[in-house]
């Protein structure tokens, strides 16, 4: 039971101003750090025919997870100029349907009904992340350094978010953070991919992860100091001042996913690619030919390749943004 003096001192302490966060000094000398990340690859490919052993991806003629993963790894390595080095530390193949958060689990028959449109998808659709964390000892693997994140391959209506974050201080990563995952001892991301789709969609999902993490990095920066806001400018939002756009909006897009717009607009994208953080005011006309004329994979790799990857810090933020994107534990709380 606190004494009166304890209560008074506690009240006084609560009224004291919080100390300002320590901001590292700006410089242009600290090297851009290479980040190596170990991935646990979970591939949910249920057996649909117990006689032949045919899996869902085989029965539907969908893509192989290993091919998608290999191309995706190469695209990230190239876009980051070798700074984001992911490798698959372990692959686990799961030949059953994952459990939804309410305990529901599809059978081959019930899933095919949904896939063919004769039955609605199960609701709630979200997969049971806690069950996955428990079954595959995810928090223990993260806390002991065996893995740094999880990539889960599944199928339409499997219930995975494109990305979600766990660990102490986890924050929004294109979905709510995973509560109760502090035992992981550091932040980690779970990516949700589909072998029914392609590498372009994987890159788009990763791009939304980038948007969430970098928004958080710059959450306390205002005005021109918020370089993330400047990076994502596009013609519709900032007429005449486009930079590199967003995952859904190219510099000249007028609506979501319009990556094939032939209309030229002025953009400072070259300044971001070649001169950051010492902008030179390079502006030129760009259109969809720059990023593949509507091809999803080409646009996403173009966009990712323009993310800063320079040495040093500006306004307390590393000029190599890939350090935060690949390792969210580096993002200040």
C-alpha positions, 0 to 999 in steps of 0.5 A: 500500500503506497504511503501519502508521500509515495503518492505525492512523489508519484504524482509529481513525477508524472507531471515532469516533462518527459526527456526528449529522445536522443537523436543520433547526430546527422552525418554522411559517413556511416556506411549503409549497413547490409542486412542478412535475414533468415526466413522460415518458409511455411508452405501450406499445400493441402493434399486434395487426393489421398489416393494419388497424393496430389496437392492443391497447387498441383490439382489447380495448376498453380505455381511452385513456392520455391520458384516464386521465392527464388525470383522474389529473393533476386528482385529484392537483392537487386532493388536494394543493390545487395543490401537486403540479403534474405535466405531461407533458413528452413522450409516446412511443408504443411499438407493440411489446411491451416486453422482459422482463428475461430477453430474452423478448418477447411476440408478438401471438399468444402474448400473446392466448393468455395473455390468454384463459387458454390459456397461462400468463404468462411467467416471470420477469414483470419488464420489463427496466428497464435496456433501457428506460432505455437505449433512451429515455435515461432517466438522461440525461433525468433528469440534464439536467432534461428530465424528473423521472420516468417514467409507463409505460402498459402491459397485464396481465402487462407486468411493470411494478411499480406504482412503482420508484425509481432514482438515487443513494440510491434506496430501496424504493418498493413494489419494490426500487430500480433498481441502477446508476442513479446516472448519473441524478444524482438520485432519480426514480420510474417509475410503472407503470399499466395502460390495462386498469384505471381512474384509481382503480387509478392512484391506488392505485399512487400511494398505495403510492408515498406509503407507501414514501416517507413510511415512509422519511422517518420511519424514524428517528422513534420513538413519537409523533414518528413522525407517519406511523405516527399518520397511518396508524392504523386501527381494526383496528390501533389500536382507538379511535385511528383516524386516516386509515388506509392505501391498503388500510385505511380508518379502519374497515376490517377487511380489505384493500380494505374501503372500503365498511364502514358501521360507524362508528368514532371518527377524528381524520381532520378534525384531519389535514385542517384543523389539522395540525400543531397538533392540536386533538383533533377526533374524530368518528364516520366510516364509508364514506360519507365516502369513497365507500362502496367506490368505489376512486377516491373512497377514494384521493382522500379518503386523499390529500387528508388528507396534510399540506400545511402550512407549516413543519417539525416534528421536522425534517420538512416539514409539507408531505409532498407535497414528499417524495412528488413529489420523493424527492431531498428525502428525507434519505439 
